[in-house]
Amino acid sequence: MTLEQKKEINLLHERTCARNETEYRDPMTGYIVFTRIKHLQRGSCCGSGCRHCPYEHINVKNKT
């Protein structure tokens, strides 16, 4: 992912969180991505390496 793409994703994420929404569609892949809000509602790291994990990926087994 390029720096510009990362900036676009971060801006999209912040705008989505500002609307108190729990997910958005990734403009590059079309996949649904959970926001920080959704992860906080879950209550812990699921171990999947989620993009906006507020738990520092503590349960991710193979961090790369």
C-alpha positions as a Markdown table, in Angstrom:
| # | Residue | x | y | z |
|---|---|---|---|---|
| 1 | Met | 0.0 | 0.0 | 0.0 |
| 2 | Thr | 1.4 | 3.4 | -0.9 |
| 3 | Leu | 1.7 | 6.3 | 1.4 |
| 4 | Glu | -1.1 | 8.1 | -0.4 |
| 5 | Gln | -3.4 | 5.1 | -0.1 |
| 6 | Lys | -2.6 | 4.9 | 3.6 |
| 7 | Lys | -3.5 | 8.5 | 4.0 |
| 8 | Glu | -6.8 | 8.0 | 2.1 |
| 9 | Ile | -7.7 | 5.0 | 4.3 |
| 10 | Asn | -6.9 | 6.9 | 7.5 |
| 11 | Leu | -9.0 | 9.9 | 6.4 |
| 12 | Leu | -11.9 | 7.6 | 5.5 |
| 13 | His | -11.6 | 5.8 | 8.9 |
| 14 | Glu | -11.6 | 9.0 | 10.8 |
| 15 | Arg | -14.6 | 10.4 | 8.9 |
| 16 | Thr | -16.5 | 7.1 | 9.5 |
| 17 | Cys | -15.7 | 7.2 | 13.2 |
| 18 | Ala | -16.8 | 10.8 | 13.4 |
| 19 | Arg | -20.2 | 9.6 | 12.2 |
| 20 | Asn | -20.1 | 6.9 | 14.9 |
| 21 | Glu | -20.3 | 4.2 | 12.3 |
| 22 | Thr | -18.8 | 0.7 | 12.8 |
| 23 | Glu | -17.6 | -0.1 | 9.3 |
| 24 | Tyr | -16.7 | 1.2 | 5.9 |
| 25 | Arg | -16.0 | -0.2 | 2.4 |
| 26 | Asp | -12.3 | -0.3 | 1.5 |
| 27 | Pro | -12.1 | 1.8 | -1.8 |
| 28 | Met | -9.3 | -0.4 | -3.1 |
| 29 | Thr | -10.6 | -3.9 | -2.4 |
| 30 | Gly | -14.3 | -3.4 | -1.9 |
| 31 | Tyr | -14.1 | -5.4 | 1.4 |
| 32 | Ile | -16.0 | -4.2 | 4.6 |
| 33 | Val | -13.5 | -3.0 | 7.2 |
| 34 | Phe | -14.4 | -2.6 | 10.9 |
| 35 | Thr | -13.7 | 0.8 | 12.5 |
| 36 | Arg | -12.0 | 1.3 | 15.9 |
| 37 | Ile | -15.5 | 1.8 | 17.3 |
| 38 | Lys | -16.5 | -1.7 | 16.3 |
| 39 | His | -13.4 | -3.2 | 17.8 |
| 40 | Leu | -13.9 | -1.4 | 21.1 |
| 41 | Gln | -17.5 | -2.7 | 21.2 |
| 42 | Arg | -16.1 | -6.2 | 20.8 |
| 43 | Gly | -13.9 | -5.7 | 23.8 |
| 44 | Ser | -10.7 | -7.5 | 22.9 |
| 45 | Cys | -8.3 | -8.4 | 20.1 |
| 46 | Cys | -9.7 | -11.2 | 18.0 |
| 47 | Gly | -6.3 | -12.2 | 16.6 |
| 48 | Ser | -7.1 | -11.6 | 13.0 |
| 49 | Gly | -4.7 | -8.6 | 12.5 |
| 50 | Cys | -7.4 | -6.1 | 11.8 |
| 51 | Arg | -6.4 | -2.8 | 10.3 |
| 52 | His | -7.8 | -0.6 | 13.0 |
| 53 | Cys | -7.3 | -2.8 | 16.1 |
| 54 | Pro | -7.1 | -0.6 | 19.2 |
| 55 | Tyr | -5.6 | -3.5 | 21.2 |
| 56 | Glu | -2.2 | -3.4 | 19.4 |
| 57 | His | -2.9 | -6.8 | 17.9 |
| 58 | Ile | -2.0 | -8.6 | 21.2 |
| 59 | Asn | -3.7 | -11.9 | 20.1 |
| 60 | Val | -2.2 | -12.0 | 16.6 |
| 61 | Lys | -0.1 | -15.2 | 16.4 |
| 62 | Asn | 2.2 | -14.4 | 13.4 |
| 63 | Lys | 2.9 | -10.7 | 13.3 |
| 64 | Thr | 4.6 | -9.7 | 10.1 |
